Amino acid sequence: MSRPSVLVNRDAEGLAHAVAARLITRLVDVQSTGRVAQVVLTGGRVAAVVYRAVAESPARNAIDWRRVEFWWGDERFLPEGDPERNETQAREALLDHVDVDPARVHPMAADTGQGAEAAAAAYADELAKAAGPDDRDGVPTFDVLLLGVGPDGHVASLFPEHAGLDSEDVAAIAVHDSPKPPPTRISLTFPALNRAHEAWFVVSGEDKANTVGRALADTDRHLIPAAGVHGLDRTLWLLDDASAGDIGT
């Protein structure tokens, strides 16, 4: 696992556009090797701005969007099309504006009455089917893992001192009684999250500063789950000034 690097932008808007440019460059670099790029998407207000900035960038045309595989790190277990779903946000901001291959877009299941456990198991199966002989933990090796961080330190839908933090034998789990609504979610587990070449934490806001400082200080992942995720080759904390205020304190 890689040690974290920190890059700070002046404000949230500048952060989002910097991340968008970095993501385009990363996807182009991966595709230049002849591989299909594997990306894990996240949700949240900054992520939405990142996705819109990618969609609006002329540089997006350098990417063969039909050779990008899209996954999600977590999802709110809500009906399809619900505006609170991470999938809905990503489609409206980016995926509906580029020529993706629908077979390469892998949203977590919406709530159709089948239960979150069944939905999580189905996602784990989908990940396993995409894994190659050189991959581990039943998931493909992702090229970029995009993550936000909550003020409480949660990452994906892995919350402090909550069930699921010690799940080691499955790639995706159902999360119940989430302290942040909605109460039922699906999330990748630590073994799956830690299978990315590059893990990018995209964080803005003064309310995240203490959490960022604690995560970078390598606090126990049971207290600050974000501290438990690292890229295989690179871990980037992409911050604005406000969220970087407590680093090293």
Residue frames as qw, qx, qy, qz and C-alpha x, y, z in Angstrom:
[[0.000, 0.886, 0.463, 0.000, 0.00, 0.00, 0.00],
 [0.421, 0.495, -0.009, 0.760, 1.21, 3.51, -0.82],
 [0.269, -0.434, -0.415, 0.753, 1.80, 6.34, 1.60],
 [0.219, 0.853, 0.471, -0.047, -0.54, 9.31, 1.08],
 [0.335, 0.085, 0.147, 0.927, 0.36, 12.42, -0.87],
 [0.033, 0.752, 0.508, -0.418, -1.52, 15.67, -0.29],
 [0.242, 0.250, 0.358, 0.867, -2.38, 18.28, -2.92],
 [0.020, -0.632, -0.535, 0.561, -4.24, 21.43, -1.84],
 [0.180, 0.506, 0.454, 0.711, -6.33, 23.78, -4.00],
 [0.019, -0.174, 0.229, -0.958, -7.57, 27.19, -2.96],
 [0.542, 0.055, 0.313, -0.778, -11.31, 26.43, -2.96],
 [0.654, 0.150, 0.719, -0.179, -13.86, 23.72, -3.74],
 [0.659, 0.705, 0.083, -0.250, -14.47, 24.89, -7.30],
 [0.241, 0.759, -0.597, -0.100, -10.77, 24.89, -8.12],
 [0.430, -0.284, 0.848, -0.123, -10.42, 21.50, -6.47],
 [0.744, 0.355, 0.515, -0.233, -13.19, 19.99, -8.57],
 [0.604, 0.768, -0.143, -0.158, -11.75, 21.27, -11.84],
 [0.005, -0.673, 0.740, 0.005, -8.25, 20.10, -10.90],
 [0.571, -0.080, 0.802, -0.155, -9.59, 16.62, -10.14],
 [0.742, 0.567, 0.259, -0.246, -11.50, 16.58, -13.43],
 [0.413, 0.790, -0.438, -0.114, -8.33, 17.41, -15.37],
 [0.227, -0.484, 0.839, -0.098, -6.38, 14.78, -13.45],
 [0.710, 0.149, 0.645, -0.241, -9.06, 12.15, -14.12],
 [0.700, 0.683, -0.024, -0.205, -9.07, 12.83, -17.86],
 [0.205, 0.737, -0.644, -0.010, -5.28, 12.54, -17.95],
 [0.443, -0.294, 0.825, -0.193, -5.34, 9.32, -15.96],
 [0.785, 0.344, 0.454, -0.242, -7.91, 7.68, -18.23],
 [0.582, 0.761, -0.256, -0.130, -5.96, 8.69, -21.34],
 [0.039, -0.643, 0.762, -0.073, -2.75, 7.29, -19.84],
 [0.621, -0.069, 0.751, -0.211, -4.41, 3.96, -19.00],
 [0.776, 0.530, 0.277, -0.202, -5.94, 3.63, -22.45],
 [0.335, 0.804, -0.466, -0.155, -2.62, 4.43, -24.10],
 [0.265, -0.408, 0.873, -0.037, -1.39, 1.07, -22.78],
 [0.398, 0.025, -0.790, -0.466, -4.22, -0.70, -24.63],
 [0.112, -0.234, -0.898, 0.354, -6.22, -1.49, -21.49],
 [0.303, -0.681, -0.488, -0.455, -9.83, -0.78, -20.65],
 [0.040, 0.365, -0.456, 0.810, -9.76, 1.76, -17.81],
 [0.490, -0.480, -0.726, 0.042, -11.46, 0.73, -14.55],
 [0.022, -0.370, 0.214, -0.904, -12.94, 3.60, -12.51],
 [0.295, -0.504, -0.773, 0.246, -14.83, 3.57, -9.21],
 [0.067, -0.569, -0.172, -0.801, -17.20, 6.53, -8.85],
 [0.196, -0.281, -0.675, 0.653, -18.36, 8.21, -5.68],
 [0.065, -0.792, -0.531, -0.293, -21.15, 10.63, -4.75],
 [0.393, -0.608, -0.268, 0.636, -21.42, 13.98, -3.01],
 [0.210, 0.930, 0.163, -0.255, -21.45, 17.64, -3.90],
 [0.133, -0.714, 0.520, 0.449, -17.81, 17.89, -4.99],
 [0.459, 0.019, 0.837, 0.298, -18.06, 14.71, -7.07],
 [0.433, 0.727, 0.529, -0.062, -21.00, 16.18, -8.98],
 [0.121, 0.926, -0.166, -0.316, -18.93, 19.25, -9.89],
 [0.346, -0.441, 0.743, 0.366, -16.02, 17.00, -10.93],
 [0.505, 0.305, 0.788, 0.176, -18.26, 14.98, -13.24],
 [0.347, 0.878, 0.297, -0.145, -19.78, 18.09, -14.81],
 [0.073, -0.836, 0.397, 0.372, -16.31, 19.56, -15.35],
 [0.434, -0.161, 0.816, 0.346, -15.21, 16.38, -17.12],
 [0.464, 0.574, 0.673, 0.059, -18.32, 16.40, -19.31],
 [0.216, 0.952, 0.136, -0.167, -17.77, 20.07, -20.24],
 [0.355, -0.665, 0.472, 0.457, -14.04, 19.77, -20.93],
 [0.645, 0.629, -0.307, -0.307, -12.91, 19.68, -24.58],
 [0.044, 0.526, -0.848, 0.039, -10.18, 17.28, -23.41],
 [0.714, -0.007, 0.595, -0.370, -12.84, 14.63, -22.73],
 [0.798, 0.524, -0.092, -0.284, -12.67, 13.78, -26.44],
 [0.216, 0.610, -0.762, 0.034, -9.22, 12.28, -25.90],
 [0.417, -0.149, 0.835, -0.327, -10.91, 9.43, -24.00],
 [0.434, -0.061, -0.768, -0.468, -12.51, 6.44, -25.68],
 [0.486, -0.255, 0.408, -0.729, -15.49, 6.37, -23.35],
 [0.909, 0.030, -0.204, -0.363, -16.64, 2.99, -24.65],
 [0.764, 0.166, -0.539, 0.313, -13.43, 1.55, -23.21],
 [0.083, -0.383, 0.547, -0.739, -14.01, 2.75, -19.65],
 [0.521, -0.356, -0.776, -0.023, -15.52, 0.41, -17.06],
 [0.220, -0.502, 0.211, -0.810, -17.51, 2.25, -14.38],
 [0.526, -0.323, -0.761, 0.197, -18.12, 0.90, -10.87],
 [0.318, -0.760, 0.003, -0.567, -19.44, 2.48, -7.67],
 [0.233, 0.288, -0.750, 0.548, -17.90, 2.43, -4.19],
 [0.077, 0.294, 0.804, -0.510, -21.25, 2.63, -2.46],
 [0.205, -0.331, -0.531, -0.752, -24.88, 3.41, -3.08],
 [0.397, 0.002, 0.461, -0.794, -27.99, 4.53, -1.27],
 [0.070, 0.192, 0.968, 0.145, -30.49, 1.68, -1.47],
 [0.341, 0.466, 0.267, -0.772, -33.33, 3.64, -3.02],
 [0.703, 0.525, 0.474, -0.077, -35.59, 3.19, -6.05],
 [0.573, 0.166, 0.422, 0.683, -34.06, 3.56, -9.50],
 [0.180, 0.643, 0.315, 0.675, -33.79, 7.17, -10.60],
 [0.438, -0.828, -0.300, 0.178, -34.05, 8.58, -7.10],
 [0.283, 0.881, -0.163, 0.343, -32.09, 11.87, -7.08],
 [0.499, -0.753, 0.408, -0.131, -30.28, 10.80, -3.91],
 [0.956, 0.007, 0.229, 0.185, -28.67, 7.80, -5.62],
 [0.343, -0.610, 0.453, 0.552, -25.00, 8.17, -6.57],
 [0.462, 0.219, 0.733, 0.448, -25.81, 6.51, -9.89],
 [0.222, 0.855, 0.466, 0.045, -28.42, 9.15, -10.71],
 [0.184, -0.899, 0.130, 0.375, -25.97, 11.93, -9.93],
 [0.426, -0.371, 0.629, 0.535, -23.21, 10.42, -12.07],
 [0.426, 0.445, 0.710, 0.341, -25.52, 9.78, -15.01],
 [0.133, 0.931, 0.337, -0.043, -26.97, 13.29, -14.98],
 [0.211, -0.886, 0.234, 0.341, -23.59, 15.01, -14.58],
 [0.135, -0.580, 0.701, 0.392, -21.39, 12.82, -16.82],
 [0.411, -0.008, 0.893, 0.183, -22.48, 9.45, -18.14],
 [0.472, 0.676, 0.547, -0.144, -25.48, 10.77, -20.08],
 [0.214, 0.920, -0.115, -0.309, -23.16, 13.21, -21.88],
 [0.013, -0.591, 0.756, 0.281, -20.47, 10.84, -23.17],
 [0.786, 0.229, -0.419, -0.393, -20.60, 7.76, -25.39],
 [0.372, -0.399, 0.799, -0.253, -20.29, 5.02, -22.78],
 [0.460, 0.013, -0.845, -0.272, -20.85, 1.33, -23.43],
 [0.668, -0.437, 0.047, -0.600, -23.91, 0.46, -21.30],
 [0.938, -0.097, -0.331, 0.036, -22.44, -3.00, -20.69],
 [0.582, 0.204, -0.422, 0.665, -19.44, -1.36, -19.01],
 [0.242, -0.468, 0.224, -0.820, -21.53, 0.69, -16.56],
 [0.532, -0.185, -0.816, 0.129, -22.08, -1.26, -13.34],
 [0.341, -0.515, 0.184, -0.765, -24.43, 0.53, -10.93],
 [0.035, 0.014, 0.904, -0.426, -25.32, -1.07, -7.65],
 [0.140, -0.460, -0.822, -0.305, -28.89, -2.36, -7.65],
 [0.306, -0.329, 0.054, -0.892, -31.78, -0.09, -6.83],
 [0.292, 0.051, 0.799, -0.524, -34.37, -1.06, -4.26],
 [0.511, -0.011, -0.539, -0.670, -36.95, -3.17, -6.06],
 [0.809, -0.322, 0.098, -0.482, -37.99, -5.18, -3.01],
 [0.856, 0.206, -0.467, 0.087, -35.26, -7.81, -3.30],
 [0.736, -0.657, -0.020, 0.163, -33.43, -6.73, -0.13],
 [0.066, 0.916, -0.395, -0.027, -30.06, -5.06, 0.33],
 [0.608, -0.412, 0.671, 0.104, -28.26, -8.32, 1.14],
 [0.760, 0.375, 0.509, 0.151, -29.27, -9.82, -2.20],
 [0.388, 0.920, -0.008, 0.060, -28.26, -6.62, -3.98],
 [0.237, -0.810, 0.532, 0.063, -24.83, -6.60, -2.30],
 [0.710, -0.137, 0.677, 0.139, -24.27, -10.28, -3.15],
 [0.682, 0.639, 0.340, 0.108, -25.22, -9.61, -6.77],
 [0.189, 0.952, -0.241, 0.017, -22.69, -6.77, -6.95],
 [0.478, -0.581, 0.652, 0.099, -19.96, -8.94, -5.48],
 [0.768, 0.209, 0.589, 0.137, -20.75, -11.55, -8.14],
 [0.516, 0.846, 0.114, 0.068, -20.55, -8.91, -10.88],
 [0.110, -0.879, 0.462, 0.041, -17.17, -7.77, -9.61],
 [0.656, -0.304, 0.683, 0.104, -15.91, -11.36, -9.46],
 [0.754, 0.486, 0.429, 0.108, -16.95, -12.00, -13.07],
 [0.359, 0.923, -0.091, 0.102, -14.93, -8.96, -14.17],
 [0.458, -0.736, 0.486, 0.110, -11.82, -9.98, -12.24],
 [0.688, 0.558, -0.458, -0.074, -8.95, -11.43, -14.24],
 [0.916, -0.076, -0.342, 0.197, -6.46, -14.16, -13.34],
 [0.496, 0.233, -0.361, 0.755, -4.01, -11.62, -11.89],
 [0.318, -0.575, 0.038, -0.753, -6.61, -9.84, -9.76],
 [0.279, -0.035, -0.845, 0.456, -7.25, -10.54, -6.08],
 [0.136, 0.222, 0.597, -0.759, -10.06, -10.45, -3.53],
 [0.286, 0.523, 0.802, 0.030, -12.72, -11.13, -6.15],
 [0.210, 0.894, 0.184, -0.351, -12.52, -7.71, -7.79],
 [0.666, 0.593, 0.057, 0.449, -10.85, -6.26, -10.87],
 [0.509, -0.350, -0.117, 0.778, -7.85, -4.08, -10.08],
 [0.182, 0.924, 0.334, -0.046, -9.22, -0.58, -10.45],
 [0.547, 0.396, 0.014, 0.737, -7.20, 2.20, -12.06],
 [0.036, -0.328, 0.216, -0.919, -8.82, 5.06, -10.14],
 [0.344, -0.543, -0.751, 0.148, -10.91, 4.88, -6.99],
 [0.056, -0.484, 0.006, -0.873, -12.72, 8.15, -6.26],
 [0.455, -0.472, -0.707, 0.265, -13.80, 8.66, -2.66],
 [0.187, -0.732, 0.038, -0.653, -15.35, 11.35, -0.54],
 [0.399, -0.070, -0.732, 0.547, -15.00, 11.53, 3.23],
 [0.366, -0.766, -0.434, -0.301, -17.70, 12.42, 5.74],
 [0.145, -0.759, 0.323, -0.547, -17.14, 14.72, 8.72],
 [0.813, -0.446, 0.291, -0.235, -17.31, 11.57, 10.88],
 [0.208, -0.552, 0.780, 0.208, -14.57, 9.90, 8.82],
 [0.779, 0.231, 0.571, -0.120, -16.80, 7.49, 6.92],
 [0.086, 0.459, -0.643, -0.607, -15.69, 6.37, 3.49],
 [0.303, -0.163, -0.832, -0.436, -17.98, 4.77, 0.90],
 [0.623, -0.528, -0.137, -0.561, -20.71, 3.59, 3.33],
 [0.726, -0.131, -0.556, 0.383, -18.31, 2.27, 5.97],
 [0.265, -0.827, -0.001, -0.496, -19.09, 4.24, 9.12],
 [0.070, 0.501, -0.694, 0.512, -17.09, 4.52, 12.37],
 [0.232, -0.116, 0.846, -0.466, -17.59, 1.60, 14.77],
 [0.722, 0.234, 0.055, -0.649, -20.30, 0.22, 12.50],
 [0.815, 0.053, 0.577, 0.014, -21.00, -3.28, 11.25],
 [0.739, 0.659, 0.109, 0.084, -19.07, -4.05, 8.10],
 [0.005, 0.905, -0.425, -0.009, -15.73, -2.53, 9.01],
 [0.394, -0.466, 0.792, 0.031, -14.28, -5.99, 9.60],
 [0.872, 0.368, 0.260, -0.193, -15.86, -7.71, 6.59],
 [0.194, -0.630, 0.652, 0.374, -12.92, -9.44, 4.92],
 [0.418, 0.005, 0.884, 0.209, -14.40, -12.29, 2.90],
 [0.399, 0.691, 0.596, 0.094, -16.82, -10.41, 0.61],
 [0.362, 0.180, 0.221, 0.887, -16.38, -7.50, -1.79],
 [0.243, -0.360, -0.162, -0.886, -19.73, -5.79, -1.11],
 [0.154, -0.284, -0.845, 0.426, -22.06, -5.67, 1.87],
 [0.242, -0.742, -0.458, -0.426, -25.46, -4.35, 2.87],
 [0.210, 0.084, -0.456, 0.861, -25.28, -1.55, 5.43],
 [0.349, -0.677, -0.601, -0.242, -28.21, -1.07, 7.80],
 [0.446, -0.822, -0.274, 0.224, -28.91, 1.64, 10.37],
 [0.524, 0.359, 0.008, 0.772, -26.58, 4.10, 8.69],
 [0.255, -0.571, -0.379, 0.682, -26.09, 7.16, 10.91],
 [0.103, 0.364, -0.239, -0.894, -26.54, 9.25, 7.76],
 [0.676, 0.434, 0.474, -0.360, -29.80, 8.90, 5.80],
 [0.823, -0.199, -0.205, -0.490, -30.96, 6.86, 4.08],
 [0.629, -0.533, 0.523, -0.215, -30.45, 4.07, 6.62],
 [0.876, 0.054, 0.468, 0.101, -29.94, 1.25, 4.11],
 [0.256, 0.816, -0.417, -0.306, -27.00, 1.24, 1.71],
 [0.968, 0.137, 0.058, 0.204, -24.64, -1.00, -0.21],
 [0.087, -0.910, 0.395, 0.094, -20.88, -0.57, 0.10],
 [0.747, 0.397, -0.488, 0.216, -17.65, -2.06, -1.08],
 [0.794, -0.588, -0.052, 0.149, -15.58, -3.45, 1.79],
 [0.262, -0.837, 0.407, 0.255, -11.99, -2.59, 2.68],
 [0.635, -0.136, 0.661, 0.376, -10.50, -5.52, 0.70],
 [0.511, 0.638, 0.502, 0.283, -12.28, -4.28, -2.44],
 [0.038, 0.998, 0.032, -0.037, -11.53, -0.59, -1.85],
 [0.403, -0.730, 0.477, 0.279, -7.87, -1.42, -1.40],
 [0.707, 0.127, 0.600, 0.352, -7.60, -2.98, -4.89],
 [0.402, 0.905, 0.142, 0.017, -7.07, 0.27, -6.83],
 [0.686, 0.268, -0.050, 0.674, -3.80, 1.37, -8.39],
 [0.128, 0.232, -0.169, 0.949, -4.66, 4.92, -7.34],
 [0.244, -0.676, -0.678, 0.153, -7.03, 5.95, -4.54],
 [0.127, 0.348, 0.034, 0.928, -8.13, 9.58, -4.63],
 [0.183, -0.629, -0.637, 0.406, -9.83, 11.22, -1.66],
 [0.106, 0.458, 0.263, 0.842, -11.60, 14.37, -2.84],
 [0.376, -0.611, -0.598, 0.358, -12.50, 16.51, 0.16],
 [0.109, 0.476, 0.044, 0.871, -13.63, 20.09, 0.70],
 [0.469, -0.711, -0.263, -0.453, -14.94, 22.15, 3.58],
 [0.052, -0.575, 0.566, -0.589, -13.82, 23.21, 7.04],
 [0.801, -0.295, 0.236, -0.464, -16.14, 20.63, 8.63],
 [0.972, 0.160, -0.160, 0.058, -13.85, 17.90, 7.22],
 [0.245, 0.783, -0.484, 0.304, -10.56, 19.38, 8.43],
 [0.511, -0.521, 0.607, -0.315, -10.29, 17.49, 11.71],
 [0.934, 0.107, 0.317, -0.128, -11.20, 14.22, 10.02],
 [0.701, 0.659, -0.223, 0.154, -8.63, 14.73, 7.25],
 [0.017, -0.741, 0.586, -0.327, -5.94, 15.42, 9.84],
 [0.693, -0.318, 0.583, -0.281, -6.82, 12.28, 11.79],
 [0.932, 0.331, 0.136, -0.061, -6.97, 10.10, 8.69],
 [0.560, 0.710, -0.350, 0.245, -3.56, 11.29, 7.55],
 [0.248, -0.637, 0.632, -0.366, -2.24, 10.63, 11.05],
 [0.481, 0.123, -0.862, -0.104, -3.20, 6.97, 10.43],
 [0.507, -0.204, 0.478, -0.687, -5.94, 6.81, 13.06],
 [0.316, 0.067, 0.943, -0.080, -7.50, 3.36, 13.61],
 [0.195, -0.111, -0.638, -0.736, -9.90, 2.64, 10.74],
 [0.242, -0.517, -0.818, 0.073, -12.61, 1.69, 13.24],
 [0.142, -0.663, -0.330, 0.657, -12.63, 5.32, 14.38],
 [0.263, 0.697, -0.213, -0.632, -11.82, 6.99, 11.02],
 [0.845, 0.241, 0.476, 0.042, -12.64, 4.51, 8.25],
 [0.513, 0.850, -0.119, -0.016, -11.01, 6.73, 5.62],
 [0.211, -0.749, 0.627, 0.026, -7.66, 5.88, 7.21],
 [0.719, -0.118, 0.685, -0.013, -8.15, 2.27, 6.09],
 [0.750, 0.598, 0.278, 0.045, -8.02, 2.86, 2.33],
 [0.248, -0.679, 0.463, 0.514, -4.80, 3.11, 0.33],
 [0.724, 0.605, -0.202, -0.262, -3.95, 2.81, -3.34],
 [0.956, -0.034, 0.138, 0.255, -1.68, -0.01, -4.46],
 [0.643, 0.318, 0.078, 0.693, 0.58, 2.49, -6.25],
 [0.127, 0.255, -0.080, 0.955, -0.60, 5.90, -5.13],
 [0.209, -0.691, -0.663, 0.196, -2.88, 7.47, -2.52],
 [0.168, 0.317, 0.092, 0.929, -3.86, 11.08, -3.14],
 [0.101, -0.687, -0.579, 0.427, -5.67, 13.41, -0.79],
 [0.197, 0.383, 0.353, 0.830, -7.01, 16.17, -3.04],
 [0.251, -0.627, -0.573, 0.464, -8.16, 18.98, -0.75],
 [0.112, 0.832, 0.144, 0.524, -9.18, 22.62, -0.64],
 [0.167, 0.472, -0.462, 0.732, -7.66, 25.07, 1.84],
 [0.589, -0.446, 0.162, -0.653, -10.53, 24.70, 4.27],
 [0.970, -0.161, -0.109, -0.148, -10.30, 20.90, 4.56],
 [0.751, 0.309, -0.376, 0.445, -6.50, 20.99, 4.85],
 [0.164, -0.820, 0.179, -0.518, -6.48, 23.18, 7.95],
 [0.718, -0.581, 0.315, -0.216, -5.72, 20.49, 10.53],
 [0.908, 0.288, -0.246, 0.180, -3.04, 18.51, 8.72],
 [0.578, 0.310, -0.460, 0.599, -0.11, 17.86, 11.01],
 [0.250, -0.524, 0.307, -0.754, -1.83, 19.30, 14.08]]
